[in-house]
Amino acid sequence: MVLRVSIIAFILGLPLGAIAKDPCVSGPQIGQRPGPYSFLVATGPQRGQPTCYVCETAGKPGIIVFARSLSDPLARVLTKCDDAVVAKDKEGLKTWLTILGEKTVAIDELSKWAKRTGLKSMPVGVFDDPVGPPGYKLAEDADVTILLFIDRKVTANLAFRSGELDEAAMKKVAEEIARHGAKK
């Protein structure tokens, strides 16, 4: 398949990047329920404890950010999520970052990264399996998967491969976060 795309791009004189990839599909889709899972929290009062924030949100709005690596674009997304917690205080919004794979980053390193990033209230932690929580079906090629949910039903799902979390993607994420929990 890649060879065919390369040949077509060559014949048409297009750079390979000009041919759009299919959107990344990862995790529970709109209308589906994110299942409970525990991960090891690296920041805040629950540091060092396995915690299930999905369980704690009940009917309140939540945002889960799954990531396979730490990056500046990820830090900007997390800052937007962290700011949303303050802005949507009355709604009880809960948001958190789950790094996939305990070998990706140690909790001490993750805690320091979160502090450098300027996160104030957003917990971050590590899920031991790089595949992600059972039943979530996170795509192997998804570097970042963002799930917004209310009443334990996904209302938005944004997934990005490595390098796709650019300014346009960041704008889309910010718009979804701003709309999240708004009465329709």
N, C-alpha and C positions, 0 to 999 in steps of 0.2 A: 504494500500500500504506500509506504513512504517513498519507495523507488518510483512508483507511478506519479505521485505528487511532484517529486523532484523533476522528473522528465517533463511533465506538463508545464511546470514553472519555467524550466529551461527553454522549452519551445516557445512559450509566450513571452519570454524575456522578463519574467517577474522574479523579484527576490523571493526566497522561500517564505519569509515573514509576511509577504503580502497576501498569502493564501490563508484565510481565516481558519482557525481551529474550531472544532465544535466546542460549545461551552462546557466547562468542567461540571460534572454532576457528581455530587458527593453527599452522603448522609441522608437522613430522613427528609422527605420532600414535603411541600406544603400540604397541610391537612393531616399528616402523619404525626405520631407521638414520639417525642424523644424519650427513650427509656432511661430508667435510673442507672447510674454508675457512680462508683467511688473513685476518687483520685487523691494523690498525696498533695496536700496544700503546702505551698512554699512561702506564703506571706500571710500576714494578719494574725488574728487571735487563734485561728485553727491550724497554724503552721505545724507541720509534722504529723498531722492527723489525716486519716482517710476520711473524705467527706463526700456526700452526695447532695449537691446543690439543686439538682433536678427535683429531688424529693422535697427540699425546703421551699421551693417556689410555689407549690400547690397551684392555685389559679392565677397567680400573679405573672406579670410579664418577665421573660428571661431572655438572655442572649448568651449563647455558648460559642466561644471561639476555639476551634481546634487548630493546632498548628504543628507542623513537622520540623520547623526551624525558626530561629529568632532573626528578625530583620527590622530595619528602620520602617518600612511600610507597615509591618505588623504592629510596631510600637505606635504609629499614628492611628491605626484602627482601634487599638486598645485605649488610647487616650480619648477617642470619640465615645467609646463605650463607657469609660470611666466618667466622663462629663455627663453622659446621659443618665447615669445613676443619680447624680445630684439634681439634674433638671427634671427628672421624673420621680422625685422622692415620694410624692403622694401616691403614686401608682405602685410603689414597692418594687420597682425594677431591680432584678438581680442579674449581674453579668460576671462572667469568669472566663479565664483562659485555661485550656487544657493542652499541654504539650504532650505529643504522642511519643511514647517510648522512653523508658527511664534512662536509656543510654544516650539519648539526645542531649540532655542537659541535667545536671544534678540540681537538687532543690536549692542548695546554697547559691549556686551560680544564677539560677533563675530568680531567686529573691533579690540578688544584687542588680540584675538586669532590670527587674521591675522597678526597683528604686531609682536607678539611673534614668529610666523612661519617664518617671514622674507619676506613676500610677498611685492614686490616693486610696481608693476604696475597693478596687477590683482585685479579687483574689486570683492568684495564678498557681498552677500546680502541674503535676506530671501523672499521666496515666501510663502504667507499666508496659502495656502492649502497643507496639507501633502501628498495629492495624486499627486500634481504637476500640471503644466499648462494643461488646457483642450486640449485634442487631443494628448498629448504626450504619454499617456498610459505607464507611468513608473511603473514597477513591484513593488508590495508591498514588496517583499523580496529583492529587490535591494537596498543595502546600498549606493552604488556609481554607477552612470551612467555617462559615458563620451561620448559626441557626438562631433565628428569632422566633420565640414562641409565647403563646398566652394560653392559659387553661390547658397546658401540656399538649398543645397542638401547634405544629410549625406554621408560622405565618409568612416567613421568608427564609430562603436558603440561598446563600451566596458562597460559591466555591471558586478558588483561584489556584492555578498551577504556579509553580515557581516563576517569578518575573511578571506575572499578570496583575499583581496588586499595584497598578499604576494610578495616576491622578484620576482618570475616568472611572476606574473601579472604586477608588476611594470616595468619589462623589456619590456613586450609586450606594455604597455602604452607608454614608452619612445620611442620605435621603431615607433609606430604609429604617435607620435608627431613629430619625426624627419622627417618622410616621408610626413607629412601633408603639402599640398600646393606645393610639389615638382613637377616640370614638368615631365610628363610621356612620 
